[in-house]
Amino acid sequence: MKAHDDPEILIDNVSFAYKQRKILDDVNLRIRKKEFASIVGPNGGGKTTLLKLILGLIKPDKGQIRIFGKAPDQARHRMGYMPQYAHLDMDFPATVMDVVLMGRLSKTTLWFSKKDRKEALTAIDEVGMTAYIKTEFNELSGGQKQRILIARALCSYPDILLLDEPTANVDQQTEENLFSILQKLNSKMIILLVSHDLGFVSKYVKNVICVNRRVVIHPTTLINGSLIKDIYNGDQKMVRHDQLCNERGHIYD
């Protein structure tokens, strides 16, 4: 039985290895209501593995995971998931509505009800794509496809939204628009998103979950050069966008 003040996501002393290679080691994490956190770290550090453990798609070798006080596979219906790569045949003539309805699939029925279609329409509207309901998915831009895949994760009305690189391969304006949508959704649900871009995401999220085999959570206000070096196990070069360089030196905006 879940107590009122218990975290919605509880991870205790969890370790996971793949083919004898340790991916995550002794992970402890507590996520409470209306959290909006970014999961960052180097490639191969275990970010996607952490999401899959929360979803119950894989099981830990050691430790315990509880979602709303239950095992992950028993709480999966309360979670929406957008994977890093959408395995959709771009030549298949699926419309926006067809793709979003995939989020309403269940083990008990092979058809979609009026309620399913209503919930799909609501999710499409939440990401600002109502005008594209009948458009074929492969005709959309990269940013529009990302919105539709978020809508697919939303149409089951999740309490937790898990997004793996939702802003990959989109331009800065599209990225801003997607995060604006996510900020509004955060009033109703926990949002955890994997990102490769620490500098951009930290403006929008409340906390950063640093994953590099081990897991540490930091408020975004504490992100600095020393912390970034610790996350990535070495020095990193960062681009200053408030400066322009020419033969006479730096020009500051």
C-alpha positions as CSV (number, residue, x, y, z in Angstrom):
1,M,0.0,0.0,0.0
2,K,1.4,3.4,-1.0
3,A,1.5,6.0,1.7
4,H,0.4,9.5,0.8
5,D,3.9,11.1,1.0
6,D,5.8,8.2,-0.7
7,P,7.6,9.0,-4.0
8,E,5.7,8.1,-7.2
9,I,9.0,6.5,-8.5
10,L,11.2,4.7,-6.0
11,I,14.5,3.1,-7.1
12,D,16.5,1.4,-4.3
13,N,20.0,0.0,-4.8
14,V,19.4,-1.0,-8.4
15,S,22.1,-2.5,-10.6
16,F,21.9,-3.8,-14.1
17,A,24.5,-5.4,-16.4
18,Y,24.3,-6.4,-20.1
19,K,26.4,-9.3,-21.2
20,Q,28.4,-9.0,-18.0
21,R,29.1,-5.3,-18.6
22,K,27.9,-3.1,-15.8
23,I,25.5,-0.5,-17.1
24,L,24.0,0.9,-13.8
25,D,25.5,0.4,-10.4
26,D,23.8,0.9,-7.0
27,V,21.2,3.4,-8.3
28,N,19.0,5.2,-5.8
29,L,16.3,7.7,-7.0
30,R,13.1,9.3,-5.6
31,I,10.7,11.1,-8.0
32,R,7.6,12.8,-6.6
33,K,4.5,14.5,-8.1
34,K,4.9,17.1,-10.8
35,E,8.6,16.5,-11.1
36,F,10.1,17.7,-14.4
37,A,13.6,16.3,-14.7
38,S,16.2,15.8,-17.5
39,I,18.3,12.6,-17.6
40,V,21.8,13.5,-18.9
41,G,25.1,11.8,-19.3
42,P,27.6,10.4,-21.8
43,N,26.7,7.9,-24.5
44,G,26.5,4.4,-23.0
45,G,26.2,5.9,-19.5
46,G,22.8,4.1,-18.9
47,K,20.2,6.9,-19.6
48,T,17.9,4.7,-21.8
49,T,18.5,1.7,-19.6
50,L,17.2,3.7,-16.6
51,L,13.9,4.5,-18.6
52,K,13.5,0.9,-19.5
53,L,13.9,-0.2,-15.9
54,I,11.2,2.3,-14.8
55,L,8.9,1.0,-17.5
56,G,9.6,-2.6,-16.5
57,L,10.8,-3.5,-20.0
58,I,13.9,-5.0,-18.4
59,K,14.4,-6.1,-14.8
60,P,17.3,-5.1,-12.5
61,D,19.9,-7.7,-11.5
62,K,19.8,-6.3,-8.0
63,G,17.6,-3.9,-6.0
64,Q,13.9,-2.8,-6.1
65,I,11.8,-0.5,-8.3
66,R,8.3,0.7,-7.3
67,I,6.0,2.8,-9.4
68,F,3.0,4.1,-7.4
69,G,3.9,1.4,-4.9
70,K,3.7,-1.4,-7.5
71,A,6.1,-3.3,-9.7
72,P,6.8,-1.4,-12.9
73,D,5.0,-3.9,-15.2
74,Q,1.9,-3.5,-13.0
75,A,1.9,0.3,-13.3
76,R,2.9,0.5,-16.9
77,H,-0.7,1.6,-17.9
78,R,0.0,4.8,-16.0
79,M,3.1,5.6,-18.0
80,G,3.5,7.1,-21.5
81,Y,6.7,6.4,-23.4
82,M,8.3,8.0,-26.4
83,P,11.3,6.0,-27.5
84,Q,14.4,7.5,-29.0
85,Y,13.7,5.9,-32.4
86,A,10.3,5.5,-33.9
87,H,10.1,2.2,-35.8
88,L,7.6,3.3,-38.4
89,D,7.8,2.4,-42.1
90,M,8.0,5.8,-43.8
91,D,6.4,4.3,-46.9
92,F,3.4,3.0,-45.1
93,P,0.4,5.3,-45.6
94,A,-0.4,5.9,-41.9
95,T,-2.1,9.2,-41.0
96,V,-1.5,11.3,-37.9
97,M,-4.6,9.8,-36.3
98,D,-3.4,6.2,-37.1
99,V,-0.1,6.8,-35.4
100,V,-1.6,8.4,-32.3
101,L,-4.2,5.7,-31.9
102,M,-1.3,3.2,-31.5
103,G,-1.1,4.6,-28.0
104,R,-4.5,3.2,-27.3
105,L,-3.7,-0.4,-28.2
106,S,-4.5,-2.9,-25.5
107,K,-4.2,-6.7,-25.0
108,T,-7.9,-7.2,-24.9
109,T,-9.2,-5.6,-28.1
110,L,-8.0,-5.3,-31.7
111,W,-10.1,-2.3,-32.6
112,F,-10.5,1.3,-31.6
113,S,-13.7,2.6,-29.9
114,K,-15.2,6.0,-30.0
115,K,-13.6,6.7,-26.7
116,D,-10.2,5.8,-28.1
117,R,-10.7,8.2,-31.0
118,K,-11.8,11.0,-28.7
119,E,-8.8,10.6,-26.4
120,A,-6.5,10.6,-29.5
121,L,-8.1,13.8,-30.7
122,T,-7.5,15.4,-27.3
123,A,-3.9,14.4,-27.3
124,I,-3.4,15.7,-30.8
125,D,-4.9,19.0,-29.7
126,E,-2.6,19.2,-26.7
127,V,0.4,19.2,-28.9
128,G,-1.1,21.7,-31.3
129,M,-1.5,19.4,-34.3
130,T,-5.3,19.3,-34.8
131,A,-5.0,20.7,-38.3
132,Y,-3.0,17.6,-39.4
133,I,-5.2,14.8,-38.2
134,K,-5.7,13.4,-41.8
135,T,-2.2,14.2,-42.9
136,E,0.1,11.2,-43.6
137,F,2.8,10.9,-41.0
138,N,5.7,10.7,-43.5
139,E,4.7,14.1,-44.9
140,L,5.4,15.9,-41.6
141,S,8.5,17.8,-40.7
142,G,10.9,16.4,-38.0
143,G,9.4,18.6,-35.3
144,Q,5.8,17.8,-36.3
145,K,6.6,14.1,-36.1
146,Q,8.1,14.5,-32.6
147,R,4.8,16.3,-31.5
148,I,2.7,13.4,-32.9
149,L,4.9,10.8,-31.1
150,I,4.4,12.7,-27.9
151,A,0.7,12.7,-28.5
152,R,0.8,8.9,-29.0
153,A,2.4,8.7,-25.5
154,L,-0.2,11.1,-24.1
155,C,-3.4,9.6,-25.4
156,S,-3.5,6.9,-22.6
157,Y,-3.6,9.8,-20.1
158,P,-0.4,8.8,-18.2
159,D,0.6,10.1,-14.8
160,I,4.3,9.7,-15.8
161,L,5.6,10.8,-19.3
162,L,9.0,9.3,-20.3
163,L,10.7,10.8,-23.3
164,D,14.0,9.5,-24.8
165,E,15.7,12.3,-26.8
166,P,12.4,14.1,-27.8
167,T,14.3,17.0,-29.4
168,A,16.8,15.1,-31.4
169,N,17.3,16.3,-35.0
170,V,15.0,19.3,-34.7
171,D,15.9,23.0,-34.9
172,Q,16.1,25.4,-32.0
173,Q,12.7,27.0,-32.5
174,T,11.0,23.6,-32.7
175,E,12.9,22.6,-29.6
176,E,11.5,25.7,-27.8
177,N,8.0,24.9,-28.9
178,L,8.2,21.3,-27.7
179,F,9.4,22.4,-24.3
180,S,6.6,24.9,-24.0
181,I,4.2,22.1,-24.6
182,L,6.0,19.9,-22.0
183,Q,5.9,22.7,-19.4
184,K,2.1,22.9,-19.7
185,L,1.8,19.1,-19.4
186,N,3.9,19.1,-16.3
187,S,1.0,20.6,-14.3
188,K,-0.7,17.2,-14.7
189,M,2.1,14.6,-14.7
190,I,5.7,13.8,-13.9
191,I,8.0,14.3,-16.9
192,L,11.4,12.6,-17.3
193,L,13.3,13.2,-20.5
194,V,16.6,12.0,-21.7
195,S,18.6,14.8,-23.4
196,H,22.1,15.1,-24.9
197,D,22.0,18.9,-24.5
198,L,22.5,19.8,-20.8
199,G,22.9,23.6,-21.5
200,F,19.5,23.9,-23.3
201,V,17.4,21.6,-21.2
202,S,18.5,23.0,-17.8
203,K,16.5,26.2,-18.6
204,Y,13.2,24.3,-18.5
205,V,13.5,21.5,-16.0
206,K,13.6,21.6,-12.2
207,N,16.3,18.9,-11.6
208,V,18.9,17.1,-13.6
209,I,19.4,13.4,-13.1
210,C,23.1,12.7,-14.0
211,V,23.6,9.2,-15.2
212,N,27.1,7.7,-15.8
213,R,26.7,4.1,-14.4
214,R,25.8,5.7,-11.1
215,V,23.0,8.2,-10.7
216,V,23.0,11.6,-8.9
217,I,20.2,14.2,-9.0
218,H,21.0,18.0,-8.9
219,P,18.8,21.1,-9.0
220,T,19.5,23.0,-12.2
221,T,20.8,26.0,-10.2
222,L,23.8,24.0,-9.2
223,I,24.9,23.0,-12.7
224,N,28.5,24.4,-13.2
225,G,31.7,23.5,-14.8
226,S,32.9,21.2,-12.0
227,L,29.7,19.2,-12.1
228,I,29.7,18.8,-15.8
229,K,33.3,17.5,-15.6
230,D,32.1,15.0,-13.0
231,I,29.2,13.9,-15.1
232,Y,31.3,13.3,-18.3
233,N,34.5,12.0,-16.5
234,G,36.6,14.8,-18.1
235,D,36.8,18.3,-19.3
236,Q,34.3,19.5,-21.9
237,K,34.4,22.4,-24.3
238,M,31.3,24.6,-24.2
239,V,30.3,27.2,-26.8
240,R,29.6,30.8,-25.7
241,H,26.7,32.0,-27.7
242,D,26.9,35.5,-26.2
243,Q,30.2,36.2,-27.9
244,L,31.3,36.7,-31.5
245,C,34.9,36.3,-32.5
246,N,36.9,38.1,-35.3
247,E,40.4,39.2,-36.0
248,R,40.1,42.1,-33.5
249,G,39.0,39.9,-30.6
250,H,35.7,39.2,-28.9
251,I,32.4,41.1,-29.4
252,Y,29.9,40.6,-26.6
253,D,26.1,40.7,-27.1
